[in-house]
Amino acid sequence: MMYKFLLSSVLALGVAGAASAQTADAPTWSGPYGGLHAGYGFDDGRTQTITGIGSGTSAAVASGARPSQLNLNRSGFVGGGQIGWNFQSGKWVFGPEGDISYLRTRGTESISSSTASGAQQNTTIRNRMEWMGSARLRAGYTLGDGLIYATGGYAFGKVKASAAFNSPTGVQNYAGRNGYTAQGWIAGIGGEFRPFHNGAASRVSFGPELTYYDLGSNHTYAGAQNATVANTGYYVVGRDMRGFNGVIKLNYVF
């Protein structure tokens, strides 16, 4: 799994940093910095709940003609930039950081269920994040050329979702979509390594970071799309926007 790889990378940076402390003067981390990051975002299979509101839709969920829930896995590319400012006291380093990322983390899940007559009909749920930002604090400890840190703070991101409930003949009976800016929190761990000791290259650092975010819950409302199902109610699809982002960061200390 990606998160295991990143955790191992952070530990490896700590070992490398501790070893370098025996052979070279440790760099200073104080001052402003900026850089880029890229990696992969994923969740752990969020459950999407489906509720029928109204006589027809509630009966469909109760009878199993429509599912009451399904699991949707969202994953994809993450990439962007960050800026921050480090303050150092002895071996301790702390300070604020802000970042913004383009996300291509998205997922689609479609499930087939049987009507009372035995005919099959599809329910399709889609969910994606388009971008995400955060404003957080970092606090870490230096080990030679390395820095291991924990981070946490405020997070926000653009979410888009849709739901479609088709008839056995493929007609879209109920559908809905929504987009909104979700807000919540983010926390994680990371590490940086500065292997160069001369010139401008000595200001360059790189390393992995793994974060977990929780941007709360929201709903998509899927209403009737044709006269056949008019006045039978609507469906509400609920979701939790939680997941992991694992990235490699490249920074330059000014």
C-alpha contacts under 8 A as a table, 3 or more apart, distances in Angstrom:
res1	aa1	res2	aa2	distance
1	M	4	K	5.45
1	M	5	F	6.57
2	M	5	F	5.18
2	M	6	L	6.32
2	M	246	G	7.10
3	Y	6	L	5.12
3	Y	7	L	6.11
3	Y	210	L	6.77
3	Y	246	G	6.79
4	K	7	L	5.13
4	K	8	S	6.13
5	F	8	S	5.16
5	F	9	S	6.18
6	L	9	S	4.89
6	L	10	V	6.28
6	L	208	P	6.11
6	L	209	E	6.86
6	L	210	L	6.45
6	L	246	G	6.94
7	L	10	V	5.19
7	L	11	L	6.41
7	L	210	L	7.46
8	S	11	L	5.16
8	S	12	A	6.09
9	S	12	A	4.95
9	S	13	L	6.18
9	S	207	G	7.96
9	S	208	P	6.61
10	V	13	L	5.15
10	V	14	G	6.45
10	V	148	I	7.09
10	V	190	G	5.97
10	V	191	G	5.18
10	V	207	G	7.57
10	V	208	P	6.40
10	V	209	E	7.69
11	L	14	G	5.07
11	L	15	V	6.42
12	A	15	V	5.10
12	A	16	A	6.12
13	L	16	A	5.00
13	L	17	G	5.91
13	L	146	G	6.27
13	L	147	L	7.81
13	L	148	I	7.74
13	L	191	G	6.45
13	L	192	E	7.08
13	L	193	F	6.59
13	L	207	G	7.74
14	G	17	G	5.06
14	G	18	A	6.10
14	G	143	L	6.46
14	G	146	G	6.17
14	G	147	L	7.10
14	G	148	I	6.52
14	G	191	G	7.55
15	V	18	A	5.15
15	V	19	A	6.21
16	A	19	A	5.13
16	A	20	S	6.18
16	A	145	D	7.89
16	A	146	G	7.16
17	G	20	S	5.08
17	G	21	A	6.34
17	G	142	T	7.79
17	G	143	L	4.79
17	G	144	G	4.68
17	G	145	D	4.86
17	G	146	G	4.23
17	G	147	L	7.42
17	G	193	F	7.10
18	A	21	A	5.25
18	A	22	Q	7.36
18	A	143	L	4.83
18	A	144	G	5.37
18	A	145	D	7.66
18	A	146	G	7.38
19	A	22	Q	5.76
19	A	23	T	7.51
19	A	144	G	7.21
20	S	23	T	5.31
20	S	24	A	6.11
20	S	143	L	7.95
20	S	144	G	5.34
20	S	145	D	6.10
21	A	24	A	5.76
21	A	25	D	6.79
21	A	26	A	6.49
21	A	143	L	6.58
21	A	144	G	3.88
21	A	145	D	6.72
22	Q	144	G	7.66
24	A	144	G	7.54
25	D	144	G	7.28
26	A	143	L	7.94
26	A	144	G	4.86
26	A	145	D	5.50
27	P	144	G	7.57
27	P	145	D	6.34
27	P	194	R	7.74
27	P	197	H	7.85
28	T	88	Q	7.68
29	W	86	N	6.32
29	W	87	F	7.30
29	W	88	Q	6.50
29	W	93	V	7.21
29	W	253	V	7.44
30	S	85	W	7.39
30	S	86	N	4.85
30	S	87	F	4.93
30	S	88	Q	5.44
30	S	93	V	7.79
31	G	85	W	5.43
31	G	86	N	5.17
31	G	87	F	6.56
31	G	253	V	6.70
31	G	254	F	6.55
32	P	83	I	7.56
32	P	84	G	5.75
32	P	85	W	4.14
32	P	86	N	6.24
32	P	253	V	5.99
32	P	254	F	5.62
33	Y	83	I	5.75
33	Y	84	G	5.44
33	Y	85	W	6.02
33	Y	86	N	7.73
33	Y	251	N	6.43
33	Y	252	Y	5.42
33	Y	253	V	4.27
33	Y	254	F	5.59
34	G	81	G	7.54
34	G	82	Q	5.61
34	G	83	I	4.18
34	G	84	G	6.35
34	G	251	N	5.39
34	G	252	Y	5.61
34	G	253	V	6.85
35	G	81	G	5.65
35	G	82	Q	5.51
35	G	83	I	6.55
35	G	249	K	7.17
35	G	250	L	5.41
35	G	251	N	4.18
35	G	252	Y	6.07
36	L	79	G	7.69
36	L	80	G	5.77
36	L	81	G	4.17
36	L	82	Q	6.16
36	L	249	K	5.89
36	L	250	L	5.42
36	L	251	N	6.67
37	H	79	G	5.56
37	H	80	G	5.45
37	H	81	G	5.78
37	H	82	Q	7.63
37	H	247	V	6.11
37	H	248	I	5.51
37	H	249	K	4.29
37	H	250	L	6.17
38	A	77	F	7.66
38	A	78	V	5.60
38	A	79	G	4.10
38	A	80	G	6.51
38	A	247	V	5.13
38	A	248	I	5.67
38	A	249	K	6.85
39	G	77	F	6.07
39	G	78	V	5.13
39	G	79	G	6.28
39	G	245	N	7.40
39	G	246	G	5.64
39	G	247	V	4.02
39	G	248	I	6.16
40	Y	75	S	7.33
40	Y	76	G	5.70
40	Y	77	F	4.75
40	Y	78	V	5.17
40	Y	245	N	5.96
40	Y	246	G	5.45
40	Y	247	V	6.35
41	G	75	S	5.36
41	G	76	G	5.43
41	G	77	F	6.12
41	G	78	V	5.95
41	G	103	L	7.73
41	G	105	T	6.11
41	G	243	G	7.34
41	G	244	F	5.65
41	G	245	N	4.29
41	G	246	G	6.18
42	F	73	N	7.54
42	F	74	R	5.63
42	F	75	S	4.13
42	F	76	G	6.65
42	F	105	T	6.81
42	F	243	G	5.71
42	F	244	F	5.36
42	F	245	N	6.51
43	D	46	R	6.92
43	D	73	N	6.31
43	D	74	R	5.81
43	D	75	S	6.68
43	D	242	R	6.49
43	D	243	G	4.04
43	D	244	F	5.80
44	D	73	N	6.72
44	D	243	G	6.76
45	G	71	N	5.66
45	G	72	L	5.39
45	G	73	N	4.55
45	G	74	R	7.34
46	R	71	N	5.62
46	R	72	L	5.57
46	R	73	N	6.48
46	R	239	R	7.33
46	R	240	D	6.72
46	R	241	M	7.94
46	R	242	R	7.75
47	T	69	Q	6.59
47	T	70	L	5.70
47	T	71	N	4.48
47	T	72	L	6.41
47	T	239	R	6.85
47	T	240	D	7.71
48	Q	69	Q	5.37
48	Q	70	L	5.32
48	Q	71	N	5.94
48	Q	72	L	6.90
48	Q	237	V	6.46
48	Q	238	G	5.58
48	Q	239	R	5.06
48	Q	240	D	7.74
49	T	68	S	5.95
49	T	69	Q	4.30
49	T	70	L	6.75
49	T	236	V	7.96
49	T	237	V	5.52
49	T	238	G	5.06
49	T	239	R	6.78
50	I	61	V	7.83
50	I	67	P	6.85
50	I	68	S	4.73
50	I	69	Q	5.33
50	I	235	Y	6.69
50	I	236	V	5.72
50	I	237	V	4.66
50	I	238	G	6.58
51	T	57	T	7.97
51	T	58	S	6.85
51	T	61	V	6.98
51	T	68	S	6.42
51	T	235	Y	5.62
51	T	236	V	5.17
51	T	237	V	6.57
52	G	56	G	7.82
52	G	57	T	4.47
52	G	58	S	3.94
52	G	59	A	7.49
52	G	60	A	7.49
52	G	61	V	6.29
52	G	233	G	7.18
52	G	234	Y	6.01
52	G	235	Y	4.62
52	G	236	V	6.44
53	I	57	T	6.04
53	I	58	S	5.59
53	I	233	G	5.40
53	I	234	Y	5.36
53	I	235	Y	5.96
53	I	236	V	7.37
54	G	57	T	5.68
54	G	58	S	5.75
54	G	232	T	5.83
54	G	233	G	4.01
54	G	234	Y	6.50
55	S	58	S	5.56
55	S	59	A	6.08
55	S	232	T	5.84
55	S	233	G	6.42
56	G	59	A	5.33
56	G	60	A	6.29
56	G	232	T	4.54
56	G	233	G	6.14
57	T	60	A	5.02
57	T	61	V	6.43
57	T	232	T	6.31
57	T	233	G	5.72
57	T	234	Y	6.12
57	T	235	Y	6.61
58	S	61	V	5.29
58	S	62	A	6.13
58	S	233	G	7.93
59	A	62	A	4.99
59	A	63	S	6.02
60	A	63	S	5.34
60	A	64	G	6.16
60	A	65	A	4.90
60	A	66	R	5.42
61	V	64	G	5.20
61	V	65	A	5.99
61	V	66	R	4.73
61	V	67	P	5.92
61	V	68	S	5.78
62	A	65	A	7.71
62	A	66	R	7.96
62	A	68	S	7.91
63	S	66	R	7.59
64	G	67	P	5.87
64	G	68	S	7.60
64	G	113	S	7.13
64	G	114	S	7.37
64	G	115	T	7.89
65	A	113	S	5.59
65	A	114	S	5.23
65	A	115	T	4.82
65	A	116	A	7.09
66	R	113	S	6.10
66	R	114	S	7.81
66	R	123	T	7.30
67	P	70	L	7.12
67	P	111	I	7.81
67	P	113	S	7.08
67	P	123	T	7.81
70	L	109	E	7.64
70	L	111	I	7.85
71	N	109	E	7.32
72	L	107	G	6.28
72	L	108	T	6.53
72	L	109	E	5.69
72	L	125	I	7.92
73	N	106	R	7.83
73	N	107	G	5.55
73	N	108	T	7.53
73	N	109	E	7.97
74	R	105	T	5.64
74	R	106	R	4.62
74	R	107	G	4.26
74	R	108	T	7.75
74	R	127	N	7.31
74	R	128	R	7.07
75	S	104	R	7.43
75	S	105	T	4.31
75	S	106	R	5.48
75	S	107	G	6.67
76	G	103	L	7.16
76	G	104	R	5.02
76	G	105	T	4.02
76	G	106	R	6.48
77	F	103	L	5.90
77	F	104	R	5.07
77	F	105	T	6.21
78	V	101	S	6.40
78	V	102	Y	5.88
78	V	103	L	4.72
78	V	104	R	6.47
78	V	105	T	7.51
78	V	245	N	7.35
78	V	247	V	7.44
79	G	101	S	5.22
79	G	102	Y	5.41
79	G	103	L	6.72
79	G	247	V	7.91
80	G	99	D	7.42
80	G	100	I	5.74
80	G	101	S	4.14
80	G	102	Y	5.92
81	G	99	D	5.74
81	G	100	I	5.85
81	G	101	S	6.59
82	Q	97	E	7.01
82	Q	98	G	5.67
82	Q	99	D	4.13
82	Q	100	I	6.60
83	I	97	E	5.78
83	I	98	G	5.61
83	I	99	D	6.47
84	G	95	G	7.20
84	G	96	P	5.57
84	G	97	E	4.10
84	G	98	G	6.25
85	W	95	G	5.60
85	W	96	P	5.89
85	W	97	E	6.72
86	N	93	V	6.39
86	N	94	F	5.63
86	N	95	G	4.80
86	N	96	P	7.26
87	F	93	V	5.63
87	F	94	F	5.35
87	F	95	G	5.80
88	Q	91	K	7.01
88	Q	92	W	5.69
88	Q	93	V	4.43
88	Q	94	F	6.51
89	S	92	W	5.23
89	S	93	V	6.42
90	G	93	V	7.99
91	K	141	Y	5.62
91	K	142	T	5.15
91	K	143	L	7.70
92	W	139	A	7.40
92	W	140	G	5.84
92	W	141	Y	4.72
92	W	142	T	6.42
93	V	138	R	7.94
93	V	139	A	5.73
93	V	140	G	5.12
93	V	141	Y	6.00
93	V	142	T	7.27
94	F	137	L	7.31
94	F	138	R	5.34
94	F	139	A	4.20
94	F	140	G	6.20
95	G	137	L	5.67
95	G	138	R	5.49
95	G	139	A	6.74
96	P	135	A	7.42
96	P	136	R	5.80
96	P	137	L	4.44
96	P	138	R	6.16
97	E	135	A	6.00
97	E	136	R	5.48
97	E	137	L	5.98
97	E	138	R	7.06
98	G	133	G	7.45
98	G	134	S	5.65
98	G	135	A	4.51
98	G	136	R	6.37
99	D	133	G	5.47
99	D	134	S	5.53
99	D	135	A	6.84
100	I	131	W	7.41
100	I	132	M	5.86
100	I	133	G	4.21
100	I	134	S	6.72
101	S	131	W	5.53
101	S	132	M	5.26
101	S	133	G	6.11
102	Y	130	E	6.23
102	Y	131	W	4.48
102	Y	132	M	6.64
103	L	129	M	6.03
103	L	130	E	4.94
103	L	131	W	4.86
103	L	132	M	6.94
104	R	128	R	7.34
104	R	129	M	6.57
104	R	130	E	6.08
104	R	131	W	7.92
105	T	128	R	5.73
105	T	129	M	5.67
105	T	130	E	7.37
106	R	126	R	7.62
106	R	127	N	5.69
106	R	128	R	3.99
106	R	129	M	6.39
107	G	126	R	5.86
107	G	127	N	5.49
107	G	128	R	6.32
108	T	124	T	7.20
108	T	125	I	5.81
108	T	126	R	4.49
108	T	127	N	6.59
109	E	124	T	5.74
109	E	125	I	5.42
109	E	126	R	6.59
110	S	122	N	6.55
110	S	123	T	5.53
110	S	124	T	4.17
110	S	125	I	6.36
111	I	122	N	5.62
111	I	123	T	5.42
111	I	124	T	6.56
112	S	120	Q	6.11
112	S	121	Q	5.44
112	S	122	N	4.49
112	S	123	T	6.46
113	S	120	Q	5.49
113	S	121	Q	5.57
113	S	122	N	6.51
113	S	123	T	7.98
114	S	117	S	7.58
114	S	118	G	5.14
114	S	119	A	5.37
114	S	120	Q	4.64
114	S	121	Q	6.38
115	T	118	G	5.13
115	T	119	A	5.36
115	T	120	Q	6.43
115	T	121	Q	7.30
116	A	119	A	7.50
119	A	168	P	6.01
120	Q	168	P	5.35
121	Q	165	F	7.89
121	Q	166	N	6.00
121	Q	167	S	5.27
121	Q	168	P	4.38
121	Q	169	T	7.74
121	Q	170	G	7.50
122	N	165	F	6.23
122	N	166	N	5.40
122	N	167	S	7.07
122	N	168	P	7.41
122	N	170	G	7.99
123	T	163	A	7.56
123	T	164	A	5.88
123	T	165	F	4.63
123	T	166	N	6.29
124	T	163	A	5.79
124	T	164	A	5.24
124	T	165	F	6.55
125	I	161	A	7.64
125	I	162	S	5.97
125	I	163	A	4.59
125	I	164	A	6.62
126	R	161	A	5.50
126	R	162	S	5.21
126	R	163	A	6.38
127	N	159	V	7.51
127	N	160	K	5.98
127	N	161	A	4.39
127	N	162	S	6.64
128	R	159	V	5.91
128	R	160	K	5.44
128	R	161	A	6.38
129	M	132	M	7.61
129	M	157	G	7.05
129	M	158	K	5.69
129	M	159	V	4.60
129	M	160	K	6.34
130	E	157	G	7.41
130	E	158	K	5.49
130	E	159	V	6.39
130	E	160	K	7.64
131	W	157	G	5.48
131	W	158	K	5.50
131	W	159	V	7.99
132	M	155	A	7.32
132	M	156	F	5.73
132	M	157	G	3.98
132	M	158	K	6.51
133	G	155	A	5.80
133	G	156	F	5.47
133	G	157	G	6.11
134	S	153	G	7.10
134	S	154	Y	5.54
134	S	155	A	4.22
134	S	156	F	6.28
134	S	186	I	7.56
135	A	153	G	5.94
135	A	154	Y	5.35
135	A	155	A	6.57
136	R	151	T	6.66
136	R	152	G	5.20
136	R	153	G	4.04
136	R	154	Y	6.06
137	L	151	T	5.57
137	L	152	G	5.73
137	L	153	G	6.31
138	R	149	Y	6.43
138	R	150	A	5.77
138	R	151	T	4.38
138	R	152	G	6.90
139	A	149	Y	5.35
139	A	150	A	5.58
139	A	151	T	6.47
140	G	147	L	6.44
140	G	148	I	5.32
140	G	149	Y	3.70
140	G	150	A	6.19
141	Y	147	L	5.69
141	Y	148	I	5.58
141	Y	149	Y	6.39
142	T	145	D	7.29
142	T	146	G	5.67
142	T	147	L	4.38
142	T	148	I	6.49
143	L	146	G	4.98
143	L	147	L	5.99
143	L	148	I	7.78
144	G	147	L	7.94
145	D	193	F	5.74
145	D	194	R	5.25
145	D	195	P	6.37
146	G	191	G	7.14
146	G	192	E	5.64
146	G	193	F	4.40
146	G	194	R	6.38
147	L	191	G	5.43
147	L	192	E	5.12
147	L	193	F	6.42
148	I	189	I	7.68
148	I	190	G	5.96
148	I	191	G	4.37
148	I	192	E	6.65
149	Y	189	I	5.76
149	Y	190	G	5.44
149	Y	191	G	6.06
150	A	187	A	7.64
150	A	188	G	5.86
150	A	189	I	4.38
150	A	190	G	6.42
151	T	187	A	5.49
151	T	188	G	5.33
151	T	189	I	5.96
151	T	190	G	7.88
152	G	185	W	7.44
152	G	186	I	5.40
152	G	187	A	3.96
152	G	188	G	6.37
153	G	185	W	5.67
153	G	186	I	5.51
153	G	187	A	6.54
154	Y	183	Q	7.71
154	Y	184	G	6.08
154	Y	185	W	4.62
154	Y	186	I	6.11
155	A	183	Q	5.87
155	A	184	G	5.26
155	A	185	W	4.92
155	A	186	I	5.76
155	A	213	Y	7.35
155	A	215	L	7.23
156	F	181	T	6.72
156	F	182	A	5.45
156	F	183	Q	4.29
156	F	184	G	6.18
156	F	185	W	7.80
156	F	215	L	6.81
157	G	181	T	5.40
157	G	182	A	5.34
157	G	183	Q	6.68
157	G	215	L	7.82
158	K	179	G	7.22
158	K	180	Y	5.87
158	K	181	T	4.52
158	K	182	A	6.26
159	V	179	G	5.55
159	V	180	Y	5.54
159	V	181	T	6.15
159	V	182	A	6.70
160	K	177	R	7.54
160	K	178	N	5.85
160	K	179	G	4.26
160	K	180	Y	6.71
161	A	177	R	5.59
161	A	178	N	5.56
161	A	179	G	6.42
161	A	220	T	6.98
162	S	175	A	7.52
162	S	176	G	5.67
162	S	177	R	4.04
162	S	178	N	6.49
162	S	220	T	6.70
163	A	175	A	5.52
163	A	176	G	5.47
163	A	177	R	6.36
163	A	220	T	7.10
163	A	221	Y	7.94
163	A	222	A	6.40
163	A	237	V	7.47
164	A	172	Q	6.66
164	A	173	N	7.79
164	A	174	Y	5.87
164	A	175	A	4.39
164	A	176	G	6.75
164	A	222	A	7.13
165	F	172	Q	5.93
165	F	173	N	5.84
165	F	174	Y	4.99
165	F	175	A	6.18
166	N	169	T	7.74
166	N	170	G	5.41
166	N	171	V	5.32
166	N	172	Q	4.28
166	N	173	N	5.40
166	N	174	Y	6.92
167	S	170	G	5.15
167	S	171	V	5.15
167	S	172	Q	6.28
167	S	173	N	6.18
168	P	171	V	7.42
172	Q	175	A	6.93
172	Q	225	Q	6.74
173	N	224	A	5.80
173	N	225	Q	5.23
173	N	226	N	6.26
173	N	228	T	7.80
173	N	229	V	6.57
174	Y	222	A	5.44
174	Y	223	G	5.06
174	Y	224	A	4.51
174	Y	225	Q	5.33
174	Y	234	Y	7.14
174	Y	235	Y	7.65
175	A	221	Y	7.65
175	A	222	A	4.29
175	A	223	G	5.61
175	A	224	A	6.86
175	A	225	Q	6.74
176	G	220	T	6.42
176	G	221	Y	5.50
176	G	222	A	4.05
176	G	223	G	6.34
177	R	220	T	6.03
177	R	221	Y	7.09
177	R	222	A	7.33
178	N	220	T	6.18
182	A	215	L	5.57
182	A	216	G	7.04
183	Q	215	L	4.93
183	Q	216	G	6.84
184	G	213	Y	7.40
184	G	214	D	5.59
184	G	215	L	4.18
184	G	216	G	6.17
185	W	213	Y	5.74
185	W	214	D	5.60
185	W	215	L	6.51
186	I	211	T	6.63
186	I	212	Y	5.68
186	I	213	Y	4.21
186	I	214	D	6.50
187	A	211	T	5.43
187	A	212	Y	5.55
187	A	213	Y	6.54
188	G	209	E	7.33
188	G	210	L	5.56
188	G	211	T	4.03
188	G	212	Y	6.02
189	I	209	E	5.89
189	I	210	L	5.68
189	I	211	T	6.56
190	G	207	G	7.27
190	G	208	P	5.63
190	G	209	E	4.03
190	G	210	L	6.21
191	G	206	F	7.96
191	G	207	G	5.34
191	G	208	P	5.78
191	G	209	E	6.50
192	E	205	S	5.89
192	E	206	F	5.08
192	E	207	G	4.35
192	E	208	P	7.06
193	F	205	S	5.26
193	F	206	F	5.49
193	F	207	G	6.11
194	R	197	H	7.85
194	R	202	S	6.71
194	R	203	R	7.32
194	R	204	V	6.15
194	R	205	S	4.60
194	R	206	F	6.94
195	P	202	S	7.33
195	P	205	S	7.59
196	F	201	A	5.83
196	F	202	S	4.59
196	F	203	R	7.80
196	F	204	V	7.56
197	H	201	A	7.20
197	H	202	S	4.62
198	N	201	A	6.38
198	N	202	S	5.24
199	G	202	S	5.75
199	G	203	R	7.91
200	A	203	R	5.70
200	A	204	V	7.48
201	A	204	V	5.34
203	R	252	Y	5.53
203	R	253	V	5.09
203	R	254	F	7.23
204	V	250	L	7.35
204	V	251	N	5.80
204	V	252	Y	4.65
204	V	253	V	6.52
205	S	250	L	5.91
205	S	251	N	5.20
205	S	252	Y	6.37
205	S	253	V	7.90
206	F	248	I	7.13
206	F	249	K	5.41
206	F	250	L	4.42
206	F	251	N	6.12
207	G	248	I	5.51
207	G	249	K	5.45
207	G	250	L	6.89
208	P	246	G	7.35
208	P	247	V	5.76
208	P	248	I	4.39
208	P	249	K	6.08
209	E	246	G	5.84
209	E	247	V	5.46
209	E	248	I	6.28
209	E	249	K	7.19
210	L	244	F	7.10
210	L	245	N	5.88
210	L	246	G	4.49
210	L	247	V	6.60
211	T	244	F	5.63
211	T	245	N	5.36
211	T	246	G	6.50
212	Y	242	R	7.45
212	Y	243	G	5.74
212	Y	244	F	4.52
212	Y	245	N	6.55
213	Y	242	R	5.52
213	Y	243	G	5.64
213	Y	244	F	6.41
214	D	240	D	7.92
214	D	241	M	6.03
214	D	242	R	4.42
214	D	243	G	6.91
215	L	240	D	7.49
215	L	241	M	5.18
215	L	242	R	6.10
216	G	240	D	5.79
216	G	241	M	5.69
216	G	242	R	7.38
217	S	238	G	7.15
217	S	239	R	5.56
217	S	240	D	4.45
217	S	241	M	6.14
218	N	238	G	5.88
218	N	239	R	5.72
218	N	240	D	6.82
219	H	236	V	6.41
219	H	237	V	5.39
219	H	238	G	4.44
219	H	239	R	6.34
220	T	236	V	5.75
220	T	237	V	5.10
220	T	238	G	6.61
221	Y	234	Y	7.08
221	Y	235	Y	5.86
221	Y	236	V	4.73
221	Y	237	V	6.49
222	A	234	Y	5.70
222	A	235	Y	5.04
222	A	236	V	6.29
222	A	237	V	7.83
223	G	233	G	7.20
223	G	234	Y	4.69
223	G	235	Y	6.61
224	A	227	A	7.90
224	A	229	V	5.99
224	A	230	A	5.85
224	A	231	N	7.85
224	A	232	T	7.76
224	A	233	G	7.24
224	A	234	Y	6.36
225	Q	229	V	7.50
225	Q	230	A	7.70
226	N	229	V	6.11
226	N	230	A	6.38
227	A	230	A	4.89
229	V	232	T	5.67
230	A	233	G	7.52
